[in-house]
Amino acid sequence: MSVFAAPVFDATVVYEGQELFKGRGAAQTWAEKVAKELETEVTVEKIGTGWALKATVDGEARTWVVFGQRLSRSEQAG
């Protein structure tokens, strides 16, 4: 099963309309899962009061947040 289909049951916070990981540790754990699946480096970045996942995939910067208990690509988080 893809990491993007797996449920995210970690604590989250909402900042400027984006649901983010509440803790850096949880975000780092998910970053490692995404990195393994996409075979690229994935980092975590503090955005407001929470944490998002960041990577460059096919030359394009990407940010992932949580939406409906799943990882979701964000066009907004910065």
N, C-alpha and C positions, 0 to 999 in steps of 0.2 A: 504494500500500500504506500502511496506517495505521502511524504510528510505534509503536503498541502491538503490532504484529505483527512489527516489525523486530527482528532479534537484537541483543542487547547483548553485545558482545565486549570491553567495557572491563573493567579490573581491578575486582574487588569485594572487600569485607570483610564478615564476618558479625558483627553486634553485636546482642546480646539476641535472637537468632533471626531477625533481619532481614538480608537481603543488600542491602548498600548500595554505592554507588559509592565506590571507594577514593580517587579524586582529585576535587577541586572542579572542575577543568577539564572532565573527562569529564561530570560531572553538569550543568555549565552548558551544554555542547553539547546534551545530551539535553533540558534544560529549554527551550532555544530551539526544538527540533523540536516538543516538546509544545505550546508556546505558539503556534506557527504553526498546528498542526492544530486546537487547541481555540479559537483566537482569544481568548486571555486571557493575563494575565501569569503566568508560572511562575518561581518562585525556587528556589534551592537552599539547603538548611539542613543544618548539621552535626548529626549524631545520633551520639553516642558517637564511634566511630572512623571513621565514613564519612559519606557525603552522600546526602540524599534530595531528591526534587523536591516542591515545595509549590505549591498554587494554590487558588483559590476558583472552583468551577464550579457554576453555577446556585444560588449562595448557600450552597453547602456546601464547607467546607474539605476538601481532599483531599491525600493524601500518596502518592507513588509510590516504590517500591523496585524491586529486580530480583528476579525469580523465574524460574528455568529459562531464563535468557538472554532474558527479555522484561521489559518494564516491567509492574509489577503494582501495583494499588492496595493500600495498606496500611491496615489498621484499627488497627494497633498503634503504628507509628512516630509519634512525637509532636510 
